[in-house]
Amino acid sequence: METAQVDRFEPVLTIGVAAAKLGISVQSLRLYEQEGLIIPFKTQTGRRMYSFHDIDRLTCIREMITAQGLNLSGIKRLMSMIPCWDYKGGLDNDCLSCSAYYDAQGPCWTLAKVGPKCEVSECRTCPVYRVEINCNKMKEIIFGHSRPE
């Protein structure tokens, strides 16, 4: 019997299942959403659904809190440092007019005013939000260089 491959960005887990998988409460997931660290998919009835990519992101968030001692403000500030322009075609005038270029309060998907490149974008499908978050490689994600092998 063949098993279907699940797209890692496809929202397939309910909030309760996601919380159980992570070993945290549903309230914690809602707090992370409220703080702008995660963007769950919402069905037409408002039910939150999570993808395996979201689970990976949340695992890293939990690691930053429990193992690295960061609080939610610190994580938001760290995520605000991801150079979104590198994932959206390079630094140009559109980027220079975007508050994400200057604001370090939170990730670009939490900002009310964004530049022309992002005005019509769905943040959940944006390459910036879909960056593979790895707690051990945050410098590489932010600064674009990796350790020599």
N, CA, C and O atoms as a GROMACS GRO file, in nm:
protein
  596
    1MET      N    1   0.084  -0.118   0.000
    1MET     CA    2   0.000   0.000   0.000
    1MET      C    3   0.088   0.125   0.000
    1MET      O    4   0.179   0.137   0.082
    2GLU      N    5   0.061   0.215  -0.092
    2GLU     CA    6   0.138   0.338  -0.103
    2GLU      C    7   0.082   0.444  -0.010
    2GLU      O    8  -0.040   0.457   0.003
    3THR      N    9   0.171   0.518   0.053
    3THR     CA   10   0.126   0.629   0.136
    3THR      C   11   0.152   0.759   0.061
    3THR      O   12   0.256   0.776  -0.003
    4ALA      N   13   0.057   0.849   0.071
    4ALA     CA   14   0.070   0.977   0.002
    4ALA      C   15   0.171   1.065   0.076
    4ALA      O   16   0.173   1.070   0.198
    5GLN      N   17   0.253   1.133   0.000
    5GLN     CA   18   0.350   1.227   0.056
    5GLN      C   19   0.276   1.356   0.091
    5GLN      O   20   0.206   1.412   0.006
    6VAL      N   21   0.291   1.403   0.212
    6VAL     CA   22   0.225   1.526   0.256
    6VAL      C   23   0.317   1.644   0.230
    6VAL      O   24   0.434   1.642   0.266
    7ASP      N   25   0.262   1.747   0.167
    7ASP     CA   26   0.336   1.872   0.145
    7ASP      C   27   0.362   1.933   0.283
    7ASP      O   28   0.269   1.951   0.361
    8ARG      N   29   0.487   1.964   0.313
    8ARG     CA   30   0.520   2.014   0.447
    8ARG      C   31   0.457   2.149   0.479
    8ARG      O   32   0.455   2.191   0.595
    9PHE      N   33   0.406   2.219   0.377
    9PHE     CA   34   0.342   2.348   0.399
    9PHE      C   35   0.189   2.335   0.404
    9PHE      O   36   0.120   2.433   0.430
   10GLU      N   37   0.138   2.217   0.381
   10GLU     CA   38  -0.007   2.193   0.382
   10GLU      C   39  -0.057   2.189   0.526
   10GLU      O   40  -0.007   2.112   0.607
   11PRO      N   41  -0.157   2.272   0.559
   11PRO     CA   42  -0.209   2.271   0.696
   11PRO      C   43  -0.297   2.148   0.720
   11PRO      O   44  -0.409   2.140   0.671
   12VAL      N   45  -0.244   2.052   0.795
   12VAL     CA   46  -0.314   1.925   0.815
   12VAL      C   47  -0.339   1.890   0.962
   12VAL      O   48  -0.412   1.796   0.992
   13LEU      N   49  -0.280   1.965   1.055
   13LEU     CA   50  -0.292   1.934   1.197
   13LEU      C   51  -0.379   2.038   1.268
   13LEU      O   52  -0.360   2.158   1.250
   14THR      N   53  -0.473   1.990   1.348
   14THR     CA   54  -0.554   2.083   1.426
   14THR      C   55  -0.469   2.141   1.539
   14THR      O   56  -0.360   2.091   1.567
   15ILE      N   57  -0.519   2.245   1.601
   15ILE     CA   58  -0.444   2.309   1.709
   15ILE      C   59  -0.418   2.212   1.824
   15ILE      O   60  -0.311   2.215   1.885
   16GLY      N   61  -0.516   2.127   1.855
   16GLY     CA   62  -0.499   2.030   1.963
   16GLY      C   63  -0.393   1.926   1.932
   16GLY      O   64  -0.312   1.891   2.018
   17VAL      N   65  -0.392   1.878   1.808
   17VAL     CA   66  -0.293   1.779   1.765
   17VAL      C   67  -0.154   1.843   1.763
   17VAL      O   68  -0.056   1.783   1.807
   18ALA      N   69  -0.146   1.966   1.711
   18ALA     CA   70  -0.016   2.036   1.706
   18ALA      C   71   0.038   2.058   1.848
   18ALA      O   72   0.156   2.035   1.873
   19ALA      N   73  -0.048   2.100   1.940
   19ALA     CA   74  -0.005   2.123   2.078
   19ALA      C   75   0.044   1.993   2.141
   19ALA      O   76   0.147   1.991   2.208
   20ALA      N   77  -0.029   1.885   2.119
   20ALA     CA   78   0.011   1.755   2.175
   20ALA      C   79   0.144   1.710   2.117
   20ALA      O   80   0.230   1.659   2.189
   21LYS      N   81   0.161   1.728   1.986
   21LYS     CA   82   0.286   1.688   1.919
   21LYS      C   83   0.406   1.765   1.977
   21LYS      O   84   0.515   1.710   1.987
   22LEU      N   85   0.384   1.890   2.014
   22LEU     CA   86   0.490   1.975   2.068
   22LEU      C   87   0.505   1.964   2.220
   22LEU      O   88   0.603   2.010   2.277
   23GLY      N   89   0.406   1.902   2.285
   23GLY     CA   90   0.410   1.890   2.431
   23GLY      C   91   0.383   2.021   2.502
   23GLY      O   92   0.436   2.046   2.610
   24ILE      N   93   0.299   2.106   2.440
   24ILE     CA   94   0.265   2.235   2.500
   24ILE      C   95   0.113   2.251   2.501
   24ILE      O   96   0.041   2.167   2.446
   25SER      N   97   0.066   2.356   2.562
   25SER     CA   98  -0.078   2.379   2.568
   25SER      C   99  -0.128   2.452   2.443
   25SER      O  100  -0.053   2.517   2.372
   26VAL      N  101  -0.258   2.438   2.420
   26VAL     CA  102  -0.323   2.511   2.311
   26VAL      C  103  -0.307   2.661   2.336
   26VAL      O  104  -0.290   2.738   2.241
   27GLN      N  105  -0.314   2.703   2.462
   27GLN     CA  106  -0.299   2.844   2.496
   27GLN      C  107  -0.161   2.896   2.455
   27GLN      O  108  -0.149   3.011   2.412
   28SER      N  109  -0.058   2.814   2.468
   28SER     CA  110   0.076   2.856   2.425
   28SER      C  111   0.079   2.879   2.274
   28SER      O  112   0.138   2.977   2.228
   29LEU      N  113   0.016   2.790   2.198
   29LEU     CA  114   0.011   2.810   2.052
   29LEU      C  115  -0.061   2.939   2.018
   29LEU      O  116  -0.017   3.014   1.931
   30ARG      N  117  -0.170   2.966   2.086
   30ARG     CA  118  -0.243   3.091   2.061
   30ARG      C  119  -0.159   3.213   2.097
   30ARG      O  120  -0.164   3.315   2.029
   31LEU      N  121  -0.081   3.202   2.205
   31LEU     CA  122   0.008   3.312   2.244
   31LEU      C  123   0.114   3.336   2.137
   31LEU      O  124   0.141   3.451   2.102
   32TYR      N  125   0.174   3.230   2.085
   32TYR     CA  126   0.275   3.245   1.980
   32TYR      C  127   0.214   3.310   1.855
   32TYR      O  128   0.279   3.389   1.788
   33GLU      N  129   0.090   3.275   1.826
   33GLU     CA  130   0.020   3.339   1.713
   33GLU      C  131  -0.003   3.487   1.744
   33GLU      O  132   0.024   3.573   1.661
   34GLN      N  133  -0.053   3.515   1.862
   34GLN     CA  134  -0.080   3.654   1.903
   34GLN      C  135   0.047   3.739   1.899
   34GLN      O  136   0.041   3.857   1.864
   35GLU      N  137   0.160   3.680   1.933
   35GLU     CA  138   0.288   3.751   1.932
   35GLU      C  139   0.348   3.761   1.792
   35GLU      O  140   0.450   3.828   1.774
   36GLY      N  141   0.287   3.695   1.693
   36GLY     CA  142   0.335   3.705   1.555
   36GLY      C  143   0.447   3.610   1.520
   36GLY      O  144   0.514   3.628   1.418
   37LEU      N  145   0.469   3.508   1.601
   37LEU     CA  146   0.576   3.413   1.573
   37LEU      C  147   0.533   3.303   1.477
   37LEU      O  148   0.617   3.238   1.415
   38ILE      N  149   0.404   3.283   1.465
   38ILE     CA  150   0.350   3.177   1.380
   38ILE      C  151   0.221   3.228   1.314
   38ILE      O  152   0.149   3.310   1.372
   39ILE      N  153   0.194   3.180   1.194
   39ILE     CA  154   0.071   3.217   1.124
   39ILE      C  155  -0.004   3.089   1.091
   39ILE      O  156   0.020   3.030   0.986
   40PRO      N  157  -0.094   3.045   1.178
   40PRO     CA  158  -0.169   2.924   1.144
   40PRO      C  159  -0.268   2.952   1.031
   40PRO      O  160  -0.316   3.064   1.015
   41PHE      N  161  -0.297   2.849   0.955
   41PHE     CA  162  -0.401   2.859   0.854
   41PHE      C  163  -0.534   2.858   0.928
   41PHE      O  164  -0.550   2.786   1.027
   42LYS      N  165  -0.629   2.938   0.881
   42LYS     CA  166  -0.762   2.936   0.942
   42LYS      C  167  -0.864   2.895   0.837
   42LYS      O  168  -0.869   2.950   0.727
   43THR      N  169  -0.946   2.797   0.874
   43THR     CA  170  -1.051   2.751   0.784
   43THR      C  171  -1.160   2.857   0.777
   43THR      O  172  -1.154   2.958   0.848
   44GLN      N  173  -1.260   2.834   0.692
   44GLN     CA  174  -1.370   2.929   0.680
   44GLN      C  175  -1.444   2.947   0.812
   44GLN      O  176  -1.504   3.051   0.837
   45THR      N  177  -1.441   2.845   0.895
   45THR     CA  178  -1.508   2.854   1.026
   45THR      C  179  -1.416   2.905   1.136
   45THR      O  180  -1.457   2.911   1.252
   46GLY      N  181  -1.292   2.941   1.101
   46GLY     CA  182  -1.198   2.997   1.198
   46GLY      C  183  -1.113   2.895   1.271
   46GLY      O  184  -1.040   2.930   1.364
   47ARG      N  185  -1.122   2.770   1.231
   47ARG     CA  186  -1.043   2.664   1.296
   47ARG      C  187  -0.897   2.677   1.253
   47ARG      O  188  -0.867   2.687   1.134
   48ARG      N  189  -0.807   2.676   1.350
   48ARG     CA  190  -0.663   2.687   1.323
   48ARG      C  191  -0.608   2.551   1.281
   48ARG      O  192  -0.637   2.448   1.342
   49MET      N  193  -0.529   2.553   1.174
   49MET     CA  194  -0.465   2.432   1.124
   49MET      C  195  -0.316   2.462   1.105
   49MET      O  196  -0.277   2.574   1.069
   50TYR      N  197  -0.234   2.362   1.130
   50TYR     CA  198  -0.089   2.378   1.125
   50TYR      C  199  -0.027   2.278   1.028
   50TYR      O  200  -0.075   2.166   1.011
   51SER      N  201   0.081   2.322   0.965
   51SER     CA  202   0.156   2.237   0.872
   51SER      C  203   0.277   2.179   0.947
   51SER      O  204   0.306   2.219   1.059
   52PHE      N  205   0.346   2.085   0.883
   52PHE     CA  206   0.468   2.032   0.943
   52PHE      C  207   0.578   2.138   0.945
   52PHE      O  208   0.665   2.134   1.032
   53HIS      N  209   0.574   2.231   0.850
   53HIS     CA  210   0.667   2.345   0.855
   53HIS      C  211   0.640   2.428   0.980
   53HIS      O  212   0.734   2.471   1.048
   54ASP      N  213   0.512   2.451   1.012
   54ASP     CA  214   0.477   2.524   1.134
   54ASP      C  215   0.529   2.451   1.257
   54ASP      O  216   0.579   2.513   1.351
   55ILE      N  217   0.518   2.319   1.257
   55ILE     CA  218   0.566   2.239   1.371
   55ILE      C  219   0.717   2.256   1.386
   55ILE      O  220   0.767   2.271   1.498
   56ASP      N  221   0.790   2.254   1.275
   56ASP     CA  222   0.936   2.276   1.281
   56ASP      C  223   0.968   2.414   1.337
   56ASP      O  224   1.057   2.428   1.421
   57ARG      N  225   0.895   2.516   1.291
   57ARG     CA  226   0.914   2.654   1.340
   57ARG      C  227   0.885   2.660   1.490
   57ARG      O  228   0.961   2.721   1.566
   58LEU      N  229   0.776   2.599   1.532
   58LEU     CA  230   0.738   2.599   1.673
   58LEU      C  231   0.838   2.522   1.759
   58LEU      O  232   0.864   2.560   1.873
   59THR      N  233   0.893   2.414   1.705
   59THR     CA  234   0.996   2.339   1.777
   59THR      C  235   1.117   2.427   1.803
   59THR      O  236   1.175   2.425   1.912
   60CYS      N  237   1.156   2.505   1.704
   60CYS     CA  238   1.268   2.597   1.719
   60CYS      C  239   1.234   2.707   1.821
   60CYS      O  240   1.318   2.743   1.903
   61ILE      N  241   1.114   2.760   1.815
   61ILE     CA  242   1.071   2.862   1.910
   61ILE      C  243   1.079   2.807   2.052
   61ILE      O  244   1.128   2.874   2.143
   62ARG      N  245   1.030   2.685   2.071
   62ARG     CA  246   1.036   2.622   2.203
   62ARG      C  247   1.181   2.604   2.249
   62ARG      O  248   1.213   2.624   2.366
   63GLU      N  249   1.268   2.566   2.156
   63GLU     CA  250   1.409   2.548   2.190
   63GLU      C  251   1.472   2.682   2.231
   63GLU      O  252   1.551   2.688   2.325
   64MET      N  253   1.437   2.788   2.158
   64MET     CA  254   1.491   2.920   2.193
   64MET      C  255   1.448   2.961   2.334
   64MET      O  256   1.525   3.025   2.406
   65ILE      N  257   1.326   2.924   2.372
   65ILE     CA  258   1.275   2.960   2.504
   65ILE      C  259   1.337   2.872   2.612
   65ILE      O  260   1.390   2.922   2.711
   66THR      N  261   1.330   2.741   2.593
   66THR     CA  262   1.370   2.649   2.700
   66THR      C  263   1.520   2.625   2.709
   66THR      O  264   1.574   2.618   2.819
   67ALA      N  265   1.588   2.613   2.597
   67ALA     CA  266   1.731   2.580   2.599
   67ALA      C  267   1.821   2.702   2.590
   67ALA      O  268   1.931   2.703   2.644
   68GLN      N  269   1.773   2.806   2.519
   68GLN     CA  270   1.859   2.922   2.496
   68GLN      C  271   1.822   3.042   2.582
   68GLN      O  272   1.894   3.142   2.583
   69GLY      N  273   1.710   3.034   2.654
   69GLY     CA  274   1.673   3.138   2.748
   69GLY      C  275   1.616   3.265   2.689
   69GLY      O  276   1.612   3.368   2.756
   70LEU      N  277   1.570   3.260   2.565
   70LEU     CA  278   1.510   3.380   2.504
   70LEU      C  279   1.365   3.393   2.548
   70LEU      O  280   1.298   3.293   2.575
   71ASN      N  281   1.317   3.516   2.555
   71ASN     CA  282   1.175   3.538   2.577
   71ASN      C  283   1.110   3.569   2.443
   71ASN      O  284   1.178   3.577   2.341
   72LEU      N  285   0.978   3.587   2.442
   72LEU     CA  286   0.907   3.609   2.315
   72LEU      C  287   0.953   3.736   2.245
   72LEU      O  288   0.963   3.739   2.123
   73SER      N  289   0.980   3.842   2.320
   73SER     CA  290   1.030   3.966   2.259
   73SER      C  291   1.164   3.945   2.191
   73SER      O  292   1.188   3.997   2.082
   74GLY      N  293   1.251   3.869   2.254
   74GLY     CA  294   1.381   3.838   2.195
   74GLY      C  295   1.369   3.758   2.068
   74GLY      O  296   1.441   3.782   1.971
   75ILE      N  297   1.277   3.662   2.067
   75ILE     CA  298   1.256   3.580   1.947
   75ILE      C  299   1.200   3.665   1.834
   75ILE      O  300   1.242   3.652   1.720
   76LYS      N  301   1.104   3.753   1.867
   76LYS     CA  302   1.048   3.842   1.765
   76LYS      C  303   1.157   3.931   1.705
   76LYS      O  304   1.164   3.950   1.584
   77ARG      N  305   1.241   3.985   1.791
   77ARG     CA  306   1.350   4.072   1.743
   77ARG      C  307   1.446   3.993   1.656
   77ARG      O  308   1.490   4.042   1.551
   78LEU      N  309   1.479   3.872   1.697
   78LEU     CA  310   1.568   3.786   1.618
   78LEU      C  311   1.506   3.758   1.480
   78LEU      O  312   1.575   3.766   1.379
   79MET      N  313   1.378   3.725   1.477
   79MET     CA  314   1.310   3.697   1.350
   79MET      C  315   1.297   3.822   1.263
   79MET      O  316   1.289   3.812   1.141
   80SER      N  317   1.294   3.939   1.327
   80SER     CA  318   1.287   4.063   1.249
   80SER      C  319   1.415   4.088   1.171
   80SER      O  320   1.417   4.166   1.076
   81MET      N  321   1.523   4.022   1.211
   81MET     CA  322   1.653   4.040   1.146
   81MET      C  323   1.667   3.957   1.018
   81MET      O  324   1.764   3.974   0.944
   82ILE      N  325   1.573   3.867   0.991
   82ILE     CA  326   1.579   3.790   0.867
   82ILE      C  327   1.567   3.889   0.751
   82ILE      O  328   1.467   3.961   0.743
   83PRO      N  329   1.664   3.895   0.662
   83PRO     CA  330   1.662   3.993   0.553
   83PRO      C  331   1.561   3.953   0.445
   83PRO      O  332   1.596   3.884   0.349
   84CYS      N  333   1.437   3.996   0.462
   84CYS     CA  334   1.330   3.954   0.373
   84CYS      C  335   1.360   3.985   0.226
   84CYS      O  336   1.320   3.911   0.137
   85TRP      N  337   1.432   4.094   0.202
   85TRP     CA  338   1.464   4.131   0.064
   85TRP      C  339   1.547   4.024  -0.006
   85TRP      O  340   1.537   4.008  -0.127
   86ASP      N  341   1.628   3.951   0.069
   86ASP     CA  342   1.707   3.843   0.009
   86ASP      C  343   1.618   3.731  -0.045
   86ASP      O  344   1.657   3.658  -0.136
   87TYR      N  345   1.498   3.718   0.010
   87TYR     CA  346   1.405   3.613  -0.031
   87TYR      C  347   1.299   3.665  -0.127
   87TYR      O  348   1.217   3.588  -0.177
   88LYS      N  349   1.301   3.796  -0.154
   88LYS     CA  350   1.200   3.858  -0.239
   88LYS      C  351   1.259   3.929  -0.360
   88LYS      O  352   1.202   4.027  -0.409
   89GLY      N  353   1.373   3.882  -0.408
   89GLY     CA  354   1.428   3.937  -0.532
   89GLY      C  355   1.538   4.041  -0.515
   89GLY      O  356   1.580   4.101  -0.614
   90GLY      N  357   1.584   4.062  -0.395
   90GLY     CA  358   1.695   4.154  -0.374
   90GLY      C  359   1.652   4.291  -0.325
   90GLY      O  360   1.535   4.328  -0.334
   91LEU      N  361   1.747   4.364  -0.273
   91LEU     CA  362   1.724   4.496  -0.217
   91LEU      C  363   1.703   4.597  -0.329
   91LEU      O  364   1.789   4.613  -0.416
   92ASP      N  365   1.589   4.664  -0.328
   92ASP     CA  366   1.558   4.766  -0.428
   92ASP      C  367   1.476   4.877  -0.362
   92ASP      O  368   1.461   4.878  -0.240
   93ASN      N  369   1.424   4.970  -0.441
   93ASN     CA  370   1.348   5.082  -0.386
   93ASN      C  371   1.222   5.037  -0.313
   93ASN      O  372   1.181   5.099  -0.215
   94ASP      N  373   1.158   4.928  -0.362
   94ASP     CA  374   1.041   4.875  -0.292
   94ASP      C  375   1.079   4.836  -0.149
   94ASP      O  376   1.005   4.864  -0.055
   95CYS      N  377   1.193   4.771  -0.134
   95CYS     CA  378   1.239   4.728  -0.001
   95CYS      C  379   1.272   4.849   0.086
   95CYS      O  380   1.241   4.851   0.205
   96LEU      N  381   1.335   4.948   0.026
   96LEU     CA  382   1.374   5.066   0.103
   96LEU      C  383   1.254   5.146   0.151
   96LEU      O  384   1.265   5.224   0.246
   97SER      N  385   1.137   5.127   0.087
   97SER     CA  386   1.016   5.196   0.131
   97SER      C  387   0.933   5.110   0.227
   97SER      O  388   0.826   5.152   0.272
   98CYS      N  389   0.981   4.992   0.259
   98CYS     CA  390   0.909   4.899   0.346
   98CYS      C  391   0.956   4.915   0.491
   98CYS      O  392   1.075   4.926   0.517
   99SER      N  393   0.861   4.917   0.582
   99SER     CA  394   0.898   4.931   0.724
   99SER      C  395   0.977   4.811   0.775
   99SER      O  396   1.048   4.824   0.875
  100ALA      N  397   0.968   4.696   0.710
  100ALA     CA  398   1.044   4.578   0.753
  100ALA      C  399   1.194   4.601   0.738
  100ALA      O  400   1.274   4.540   0.809
  101TYR      N  401   1.233   4.689   0.648
  101TYR     CA  402   1.374   4.718   0.628
  101TYR      C  403   1.433   4.792   0.749
  101TYR      O  404   1.551   4.777   0.780
  102TYR      N  405   1.348   4.872   0.816
  102TYR     CA  406   1.395   4.956   0.926
  102TYR      C  407   1.350   4.908   1.064
  102TYR      O  408   1.418   4.934   1.163
  103ASP      N  409   1.238   4.840   1.071
  103ASP     CA  410   1.177   4.802   1.198
  103ASP      C  411   1.233   4.671   1.251
  103ASP      O  412   1.241   4.573   1.177
  104ALA      N  413   1.272   4.668   1.377
  104ALA     CA  414   1.327   4.546   1.437
  104ALA      C  415   1.239   4.496   1.552
  104ALA      O  416   1.287   4.426   1.641
  105GLN      N  417   1.112   4.533   1.551
  105GLN     CA  418   1.022   4.493   1.660
  105GLN      C  419   0.963   4.354   1.641
  105GLN      O  420   0.923   4.290   1.738
  106GLY      N  421   0.959   4.308   1.518
  106GLY     CA  422   0.902   4.176   1.491
  106GLY      C  423   0.922   4.138   1.347
  106GLY      O  424   0.966   4.221   1.267
  107PRO      N  425   0.891   4.014   1.311
  107PRO     CA  426   0.909   3.970   1.173
  107PRO      C  427   0.822   4.050   1.076
  107PRO      O  428   0.721   4.108   1.116
  108CYS      N  429   0.862   4.052   0.951
  108CYS     CA  430   0.793   4.135   0.851
  108CYS      C  431   0.644   4.103   0.841
  108CYS      O  432   0.565   4.193   0.813
  109TRP      N  433   0.605   3.977   0.864
  109TRP     CA  434   0.465   3.941   0.849
  109TRP      C  435   0.377   3.998   0.961
  109TRP      O  436   0.255   3.983   0.956
  110THR      N  437   0.436   4.063   1.061
  110THR     CA  438   0.357   4.123   1.170
  110THR      C  439   0.334   4.272   1.148
  110THR      O  440   0.259   4.334   1.224
  111LEU      N  441   0.395   4.328   1.047
  111LEU     CA  442   0.388   4.473   1.026
  111LEU      C  443   0.262   4.513   0.951
  111LEU      O  444   0.218   4.444   0.859
  112ALA      N  445   0.205   4.626   0.991
  112ALA     CA  446   0.083   4.676   0.928
  112ALA      C  447   0.112   4.736   0.791
  112ALA      O  448   0.034   4.718   0.698
  113LYS      N  449   0.223   4.808   0.779
  113LYS     CA  450   0.258   4.873   0.653
  113LYS      C  451   0.382   4.806   0.596
  113LYS      O  452   0.489   4.807   0.657
  114VAL      N  453   0.365   4.749   0.478
  114VAL     CA  454   0.478   4.685   0.410
  114VAL      C  455   0.496   4.747   0.272
  114VAL      O  456   0.411   4.823   0.226
  115GLY      N  457   0.606   4.715   0.209
  115GLY     CA  458   0.636   4.769   0.077
  115GLY      C  459   0.554   4.705  -0.034
  115GLY      O  460   0.484   4.607  -0.012
  116PRO      N  461   0.564   4.762  -0.155
  116PRO     CA  462   0.486   4.715  -0.270
  116PRO      C  463   0.504   4.567  -0.302
  116PRO      O  464   0.410   4.503  -0.350
  117LYS      N  465   0.622   4.511  -0.277
  117LYS     CA  466   0.644   4.369  -0.308
  117LYS      C  467   0.555   4.278  -0.225
  117LYS      O  468   0.523   4.166  -0.266
  118CYS      N  469   0.515   4.326  -0.110
  118CYS     CA  470   0.443   4.240  -0.016
  118CYS      C  471   0.297   4.278   0.005
  118CYS      O  472   0.223   4.207   0.074
  119GLU      N  473   0.254   4.389  -0.052
  119GLU     CA  474   0.118   4.437  -0.026
  119GLU      C  475   0.010   4.337  -0.064
  119GLU      O  476  -0.093   4.329   0.002
  120VAL      N  477   0.032   4.262  -0.168
  120VAL     CA  478  -0.070   4.167  -0.214
  120VAL      C  479  -0.034   4.022  -0.183
  120VAL      O  480  -0.101   3.929  -0.229
  121SER      N  481   0.071   4.003  -0.107
  121SER     CA  482   0.117   3.868  -0.076
  121SER      C  483   0.043   3.808   0.043
  121SER      O  484   0.005   3.880   0.136
  122GLU      N  485   0.024   3.679   0.039
  122GLU     CA  486  -0.028   3.602   0.152
  122GLU      C  487   0.093   3.559   0.233
  122GLU      O  488   0.176   3.482   0.184
  123CYS      N  489   0.105   3.607   0.354
  123CYS     CA  490   0.227   3.583   0.433
  123CYS      C  491   0.258   3.436   0.455
  123CYS      O  492   0.375   3.398   0.457
  124ARG      N  493   0.156   3.351   0.471
  124ARG     CA  494   0.182   3.208   0.493
  124ARG      C  495   0.254   3.145   0.374
  124ARG      O  496   0.327   3.047   0.392
  125THR      N  497   0.234   3.198   0.255
  125THR     CA  498   0.297   3.140   0.136
  125THR      C  499   0.422   3.215   0.092
  125THR      O  500   0.485   3.179  -0.007
  126CYS      N  501   0.458   3.318   0.165
  126CYS     CA  502   0.575   3.399   0.132
  126CYS      C  503   0.704   3.321   0.160
  126CYS      O  504   0.712   3.248   0.258
  127PRO      N  505   0.805   3.335   0.073
  127PRO     CA  506   0.932   3.265   0.097
  127PRO      C  507   1.001   3.308   0.227
  127PRO      O  508   1.080   3.231   0.282
  128VAL      N  509   0.973   3.428   0.275
  128VAL     CA  510   1.033   3.473   0.401
  128VAL      C  511   0.977   3.391   0.517
  128VAL      O  512   1.052   3.344   0.602
  129TYR      N  513   0.845   3.375   0.520
  129TYR     CA  514   0.782   3.295   0.626
  129TYR      C  515   0.820   3.148   0.613
  129TYR      O  516   0.827   3.076   0.712
  130ARG      N  517   0.843   3.105   0.491
  130ARG     CA  518   0.873   2.963   0.467
  130ARG      C  519   1.022   2.929   0.479
  130ARG      O  520   1.062   2.816   0.450
  131VAL      N  521   1.102   3.025   0.520
  131VAL     CA  522   1.244   2.998   0.543
  131VAL      C  523   1.253   2.882   0.642
  131VAL      O  524   1.179   2.877   0.741
  132GLU      N  525   1.343   2.792   0.616
  132GLU     CA  526   1.366   2.678   0.704
  132GLU      C  527   1.432   2.729   0.831
  132GLU      O  528   1.552   2.756   0.833
  133ILE      N  529   1.355   2.742   0.938
  133ILE     CA  530   1.408   2.793   1.064
  133ILE      C  531   1.478   2.679   1.138
  133ILE      O  532   1.418   2.577   1.170
  134ASN      N  533   1.605   2.699   1.163
  134ASN     CA  534   1.686   2.603   1.236
  134ASN      C  535   1.757   2.680   1.347
  134ASN      O  536   1.836   2.771   1.319
  135CYS      N  537   1.729   2.646   1.469
  135CYS     CA  538   1.786   2.720   1.583
  135CYS      C  539   1.938   2.723   1.583
  135CYS      O  540   1.998   2.816   1.637
  136ASN      N  541   2.000   2.624   1.524
  136ASN     CA  542   2.146   2.618   1.523
  136ASN      C  543   2.206   2.694   1.405
  136ASN      O  544   2.328   2.704   1.394
  137LYS      N  545   2.122   2.747   1.318
  137LYS     CA  546   2.172   2.816   1.199
  137LYS      C  547   2.112   2.954   1.181
  137LYS      O  548   2.098   3.002   1.069
  138MET      N  549   2.075   3.020   1.291
  138MET     CA  550   2.013   3.151   1.280
  138MET      C  551   2.106   3.255   1.219
  138MET      O  552   2.061   3.341   1.144
  139LYS      N  553   2.235   3.249   1.250
  139LYS     CA  554   2.329   3.343   1.189
  139LYS      C  555   2.333   3.324   1.038
  139LYS      O  556   2.337   3.421   0.962
  140GLU      N  557   2.331   3.200   0.995
  140GLU     CA  558   2.331   3.172   0.852
  140GLU      C  559   2.205   3.228   0.786
  140GLU      O  560   2.211   3.285   0.677
  141ILE      N  561   2.091   3.211   0.852
  141ILE     CA  562   1.965   3.263   0.798
  141ILE      C  563   1.969   3.415   0.791
  141ILE      O  564   1.926   3.474   0.691
  142ILE      N  565   2.019   3.479   0.895
  142ILE     CA  566   2.019   3.625   0.903
  142ILE      C  567   2.129   3.687   0.818
  142ILE      O  568   2.105   3.784   0.746
  143PHE      N  569   2.249   3.633   0.825
  143PHE     CA  570   2.363   3.695   0.758
  143PHE      C  571   2.401   3.630   0.626
  143PHE      O  572   2.485   3.684   0.553
  144GLY      N  573   2.341   3.516   0.594
  144GLY     CA  574   2.361   3.456   0.463
  144GLY      C  575   2.492   3.384   0.442
  144GLY      O  576   2.530   3.357   0.328
  145HIS      N  577   2.563   3.353   0.547
  145HIS     CA  578   2.686   3.275   0.527
  145HIS      C  579   2.684   3.157   0.622
  145HIS      O  580   2.627   3.163   0.731
  146SER      N  581   2.746   3.050   0.579
  146SER     CA  582   2.746   2.929   0.660
  146SER      C  583   2.887   2.893   0.702
  146SER      O  584   2.985   2.947   0.652
  147ARG      N  585   2.894   2.801   0.796
  147ARG     CA  586   3.024   2.753   0.842
  147ARG      C  587   3.089   2.667   0.735
  147ARG      O  588   3.020   2.597   0.661
  148PRO      N  589   3.220   2.674   0.727
  148PRO     CA  590   3.289   2.583   0.634
  148PRO      C  591   3.269   2.439   0.681
  148PRO      O  592   3.269   2.412   0.801
  149GLU      N  593   3.253   2.350   0.587
  149GLU     CA  594   3.230   2.208   0.619
  149GLU      C  595   3.356   2.142   0.666
  149GLU      O  596   3.356   2.023   0.697
   0.00000   0.00000   0.00000
